[in-house]
Amino acid sequence: MLDIQTAVIENDLSEITKHIEEAFKNKLEGKTQETGLMTPEEQAEALKFLKSQNLIQSILEDITTLGYVGEDENKLLLFLCAVSRKLNKPISVLIRSQSSTGKSYLIDIICALLPLEDVHKWTSLTPKALYYMAPDALKHKFIAIDERAGMEEAEYPIRSLQSGGVLSLAVPIKNPTSGQIMTEQIIKEGPIAYVDGSTDTRVNPENANRCFEIFLDETAEQTKRVQTQQKKSHSLEGLNAVKNKETIKRIHQNAQRLLKPVKVIIPYIDLIDFPSDWIRTRRDHDRFLSLIVCIAFLHQYQREIKYFNAEKIPLNPPLIKGDTGGFNKTGISYIESNIKDYAIAYKLAKTVLFNTFAELEKPVSDFYFALCKMTEEKAKEQGISSLELEFTRRDVRAFTKMPDYLVKRYMRILTDLEYFEVKTGTQGTRFVYRLIKESEVKKEFAGLTTPDELRHRFKARNERKNAQTANQ
């Protein structure tokens, strides 16, 4: 054994750790500087993209060109989640769907549209990993996890970053000189935008109420769209698309670098109604407002910069040619969200929030409506009512073409919630099902102000203000 004191070894290890962290930080900063450089041509190209009048449609078309077809609402929501990393209150998204639906592929494409220095994409994450990253490695970053199963033990630090925007950890450190144990505090600042995917639709409520939950399209129509896209990748059209894909990635990455911190004001915020029947809507409401802010933030180069508490201060020397007024504006700069931003947010959120507050999660709800359709058709053939029809799981499998394990799981949920009744047949082990009542499951999300309602309220308020001003 070497005759070396434990304190000396611990001290040396501590020094080595510090050097490694410093080297990592320098490497990260160097990477940021290197990847952040743009030529004047690239900057003009990215700026033109951000000023596009059909910016949202262009984004959706670009994601389709990169290989992800359909799912426009889910694509856009995840893209906005990535953009929101630059905000003080970023958005998080949980993707829930069966295997092979494209969860990881969608995440990969969104990550490819972001600057390398702004993304951390992992397949697995240990509980303490985030605490030992470089000081600013998490600040305003997009964190993407392919599969939640690879980071279940790290859920708590992720939730802390989502809620408070900061991580703190107290660890005992032995002073190499005195030998005393001291407490050292490790602090890592956020905030972060976050996404993960999972085949398990059962989500920890502590995670779910911090995120938008989305379910991917599992229909046969979407499968056909995917197969058509796969065929294109093996054609001359697909060969030509390779160059276009690299151009798309470059433009998007540079456009993201041009998005600057700016305050966003929602001038119609007091005219928005939001459901309040559930406690979790306190967080969902704030997240919905963040979505509106994010959409306006993305359009910042199409909005007028305004100033709060602005003052005009004479410039010395005077402004260069092309500037006006001979004054510099001070105060807090901001842009305003408009009704179009709200309409986009409403379209995205109404589906997500409907699935969030529905008694049946989306896959089960879709399954239930398929069963209702089956019972209606079969009952009509037999000349009886839907409530009189009896059927087996084999009938369900034949109609829905779903695997037995999913049929069993969904039927168990529906019978527990008393949508169907089940009884044992004459064969002893064969289960026969019967619809208890006609479908009463809501298909629309109620309680959230529609864009048309908001437009009328906003117009009426402005008319009242103008009338009051005219009477003064």
N, C-alpha and C positions, 0 to 999 in steps of 0.2 A: 504494500500500500504506500502511496506517496504521502509524505509528511507535510500536508498542506492544510491550513486551517479552513474550516467551513466558511467562515466569514469572508476570507480572501476569495474563495471560489465564487460565492454569491455576488461579491462585488464585481469580479471580472465578468461574470455572466450578465450582470446588470449593465455594465459598460458595453458589452458586445451587443446586447439588445438595443441600447440607445443608438449605436452606430448603424445597426440594421434599419431601425425606424427612420433615421435621418437619411440614409441612402435611399430608402423607399420613397420618402417624401421628395427628395431631390429628383428622383427618377420620374415621379408622378408630375412634378412641376415642369420638368423638361418635356415630358410627353404632352402636357397641356399646351405649352408654348409652341411646340412643333406642330401639333395637329390643329392649332387655332389660327395658323397663318392662312391668309387668303390673298390672291392676286386681285388687282382692281377689277379685272374681268369677272372673276368668280364672285366678288362682292356685288357687282352690278347684276349678275345673273341671279343671285340669291335674293337681292332686293326686288327685282322684277317679279320673282315668284311670290314674295310676301305681299306685293301690291296687286296681285291678280284679283280681279273682281269675282272670280269663281274659285276662290282659294280652297274652300272645303271640297268642292267637286274635284279639283285638281289633285288634292291629297288622296282622295278615294281612288281616283284613276291610277295614280302612281302606285298605290299599294296593290291594286289589281295587276298592274304591269309587272310588279315584283313577284307575282305568283299567287296571291291570295284573293280568290274570287268570291263574290257574294258577301254576306255579312256586313253590309255597309255601316249599320249602326254600331255594331261591336268594334269594327275596325276604327271608326272615328272616335269612339269613346276611349279606346286604348291609346290612340295617338294623342288625344287631349290629355290623358293621364300622364304621358311622357312629357308633353309640353309643360304641364303644371309643376314639374320639378323646379322651375324657376320662380314659382310663387311662394309666398309665405305659408299658404295653406294648400299644399299639393293634394292631388287626388290619388286614391289607391283603387285597384281593381282586382277582383278574384274571378278567375275564369273556371267555370265548372262544366264539364261535359265528359262523355265517354271517351275511351281511348280511340285514337285515329281520327278525331274530329278536327285536328289542326291547332290545338292549343299552343304547343311549343313553336310551331311554324309561324303563327301570328305574332308571338312574342319576339321571335328572331327577326322578323321583318321590321317591326317597330324599332327594335334596337339598332338595326342597320341604318335607319333614317336619322339617328342621333349622333352627335359628335362622340368619338371614342372616349374622350376625357369625361363625358357626362354619364357614362353607363357602367354599371356593375351587374354582370349577368353570371349567375352561378347555377350549378346543378344541385349543390348541397351547401349547407351553412351550419356551422357548429354554434353552440350557445354563446361562447365568448368571442367569436371571431370579430364581430363588429367593434368590440371595445379596443382592439389592438391595431386598428387601422390608422393610417396617417391622420393628423389633426383635422384636415378639411376634406378627407376622402369621401365623406358622406354628404357634405353640405350641398344641397340643391342637386342631388344626383338621382338617377333613375335606377332603382333596384329591381331586377327581374330574376325570378326563380322559376325554373322550368316546371318543377313538380313539388308541390307542398310537402310530400312525404320526405323530401330531402332536407327540410328545415324545420320540422315540427318542434324540435328542442329550442330553436332560436325564435320562437313566436313572440316571447315577451319583449326582447329588445326591439324587434320590429314594431310591435304595438306602441312601445314607448316613443319611438321616433315618429310614428304616425300621429300620436296624440300631443306630445309635448315638444317634439322637434329636437330632443337632446337625449343623449345617453350618459349616465354617470355610474361609475363603479368604484367602490372603496376596496382596496386590496392591502393586505399587510406586507410591509417591506422591512427587512432587517437592516439596520444601520451597520455597515461594515466596520465602522470605527468603534462605536460604543457597544454594539451588539444588541441594542434595544430594538424592539419591534415597533415600527411606526406605520401609520395609515397613510397611504397615498391615494389621491383621488384621480381617476381617469375620466375625462369628459370628452365626448365626441358630439359635435353639433350637426344637426340636420338643417332643414327638414328634408325628407325624401318623398319621391313618388314611388309607388310600389305596385308590382303585379306578380301574381303567381297563378299556376294552373293546377288543377286536380281532377281526377276522375271521381272522387268522393264528393257527392253533393251535400253531405252532412258537414256543416261548418260550425266551428266553435263560435258561439254568439259574440264573444269578445273580439273576434277577428271580423266577423260579418258586419257588425255595426260601425266599423271604421272604413268600410269599403263599398264600392259598387260591385254587386255580384252580377255576372253575365253568364248566359248559357249559350253555347254555340248551336248553330243550326244542324240538326241531326236528320233532316228529311232526305228522302230519296232524290228530290230535285237538287238539293245542294250537293249531294254525292255525284250526280251527273255533271254538275258544273265543275267540280273538282277534277273529275276524270277527263273532261274536255280540256281543262287547263294542263293537265299532265301530258296529254297527247301533244299539245302545242310545243312543249319543251323538247320534244324529239323531232321537230319539224324545222324547216328552213326559217320559218317565222320565229321559232324559239331561238335559233342560232343568232338571228339578227337582234333579238331582244336583249342579249347579253350586254352589248355595248350600251344600250339604252338604260339598262338597270344600273350600271355604274354611274351614268350621268345623273339619274334620279337620286341616287344615294348622295352624290357630291352636292347637288343643289340643296337637298333637304338638310344635310349636315351643316352647310354654310348658312342656310336660312336660320337654323336654330341658334347659331352663334351670333346672329344679328339681333335676335330678340333680347331687348334690354329691360332691366328692372323698371317698371313704371306702375304707378298706382292706377287701379281701375275703380271707377265710381259707377254704381248702378242707380241712375236717376229715378227709376220707377220702382225701387225696391219696396216701398211701402204699399204698393198696389198688388203685390204678389200674395196670394193665399196658398198655404201649404197644409197638408193633413196634420192633425195634432192628436190623433186618437191613440197613438202609441208613444211610449217614452223614447224609443230609439229615434223618433223623428227629430229630436233635438239635434242629433248629429247628422241625420239625413238632410235636414233643411240647410244646415251650414255647408254640407258637401254639395248640395244643389247650387247654392250661391257661388261656391268656388268654381263650379262648372261654367256658370255664366261668365264669371271673371276670366276664366281661362280662354274662353272663346274670344272675348274682346281683346285679351292680351295677345292672342295669336294674330289679330288683325291690327296691331298697334300702328303699323305703317300706313294704314288706311284711315286713321282717326286723327282729329285735330288735338294737338297738345294744349291743354288748358292749365291755368295756374290758380291755386287757392292762396289767398292773402298775397297777391302779386303786387309788386312795386316796380316802377320804372326807374332804373338807376342809370344816369348818363355814363357812357363809356368813354374811356380815355386810354388809348387813342380811339377815334371813331371807328365804327364798323367798316369792314372791308366792303368793296363794291358788291352789290347783290343783296346785302342785308338792308333792312329798313328801320327807320325810327331813331337811330342813334342812341338807343337805350337797351339795357339788358334786363330781362324779366327775372324777378326773384320770386320765391315762394315755393309751394309744393306743386310739382307738375303732375298731371293726371290725364287719363283719357276716359271717355264715357262708353258704357255698354249701351247698345241700342236694342230695339225690339227684335231685329233679325237674330241677334245673339241669343235672345231669350227663346225664340222659336226653335233654334237648333238645340239648345239645352233641353227644352221641353220635349222635343221629339225623342231625344236620347233617354232622358230620365223617366218618362212616363212608362216605358216598357220595363226598364230596370226596376223602378219603384213598384210597379204592379207585381212583378215577380217577387220582390222583397216582402211585400205585405200580404200576398195571397196565402190562403190557408194551405194550398198545395204548391210545392215548388214546381218550376216550369216542366221538367221532364215528366213528373207525375201528372200534372195538369194536362199536358199534351196526350199522355196515355189515357187519361180519363175521358177526354173528348173523343178519342179514337174508339173507346169502348162504347160510348153513347151512340156513336155513328153505327157501330156494329150491331148493337141491340135494336136500333131503330130499323135497320135494313132487314135483319133476320125476323124481327117481329112482324114486319109488313108482309114478308114472304109467307109466314105461318098464319096470318090473319088474327094476331093477338096484339095486345099492348106491350110496350117496352118493359113495363113493370112485371109482366107475366112471364117474360122470356127467361129461361134458365140456360146457362152455358158453362163450359168447362175451360180450363186453362189451355187445352189443346185448341179449342175454338178461337181463343184470344191469340195464340201464337200463329195460327193460320191466317187470321185477319190482319194482325199488326206486323207479322214477319219479324218479331223481336225474339231474342234468345230467352230460354226458359228462366234463367236466373233473374233477369230483369222483370219478367212477367210475375214471377213469384214475389219479388221485392215490392213492386208497385201495387199488386193486388193486396198484399198484406197491409200496406199503408192505407189504401182505400177502404178496406174492410174495417180497420181499426178506427177510421174516421167516420164510419157508417155511411159510406156512399154505396156500398154493396153489402148484401148479406150472404153468408156462406153456410152451406149445410153438407153433411156427409151423405153421399149417394148410397144406392143399394149395394154397391160393390165394396163398401166399407172404407176404402182409402181414397176413393175418387171424390174430389170436391166439386160441388155444383154451386154456381153463383147466380145471384139475381139482383138487378138494379133496385135500390130502395125507393128512390124518387127521381123525378126528371131533373136534368142538369140545372143547377142554380148557381154555378160557379161564374163569377163576374169575369168579363173579358176586358174591361176597361178600368183604368185607374182614375178614381174620382177624388176631388178635393184640391187639385192643383190648378191654378189659374191657367187657362188656355191662352195662346198667343192672341187670338181674336178678342177675348175678354180684356186682356192687358192693353191691347191697342185702343179699344174703346175707352177704357178707364183713363189712360194716359192722355188721349185727345180731350176728353171731358175736363180733366184737371187743368190742362193748358188753356182751354177756353175760359174756364172760371178765372184763372190768373190774369189772362188778358183783359177780361171784363172788369176785374177789380182795378187793374192798372189804368184802364181808360176812364174809370169813374173817379179816380183820385185827382 
